[in-house]
Amino acid sequence: MNHPLEIWISKKGLSKNQFAKLANLTSMSVSRYCNYQRLPNLEALKKIHVATNGEITFRDFEKKESA
């Protein structure tokens, strides 16, 4: 299952590295967020929110219940 951030990046035609630069984050952090390996801290969440014009929010990082 693709992370909403990864889907957003793809829909905008960006690479994870390009998005990382846009959001002023490291490409490694963006990759870990997209692969569900790490949760962003508050500062990173704010940067992601701004870089995506509010389309990605903290709710996109909440743990989803499995069916």
N, C-alpha and C positions, 0 to 999 in steps of 0.2 A: 504494500500500500504506500503510495507516494505521499509525502508530507505536503500540506497546503503551501508551504513556502517554496518547495521544489516545483510544484505545479505552477505557482505564480511566476517564478523565474523563467520557466520554460515557455509559458504563454507570452511573456514579454520578449522572447527571443534572446535572452541573456544567458551567459554562462554563470556558474556559481562564482567564479573569480570576478567577473564584471559586477555582479550584484554586491559582492563583498566590498569592492572599491566604492560603489555607489553608496552603500550603507556605512562605510568606514569601519568595517569589521575584517577580521582575517578570513581568508578563503577556507582555512581549516575549520574555523568555527562554523561558518555557513554550511560546509559539508557535513559536519557533525549534527547540526540542527536538522538538516534535510534527511539524514539517515537515522533519526531518532536516537542518536548516541549521546546527546547533550541537550540540556535546556538552557536557553539564553537567560542571562541575568537581566535585571530591570533596565540597565543602561542599554544593553543590546536589544532588548524588546522595543525600547523607544526608537532606536535607530532603524530597526526593521519596520516599525509602524510608519515612521516618516518616509523611509525610502519606498514603501509600497503605497503611499498616499492613503494609509489607513485600511488597506485591503487585507493585510495580515495583522492580526491582533494577538494578545496574550491567549485568547480562547483557542487559537489554532495550535497552541502548544500544550493544551490541557490533555491529560491522559484520557483516552477514549476507552469506554467499557467494551469488552469483547462480547459478542453475542453467543 
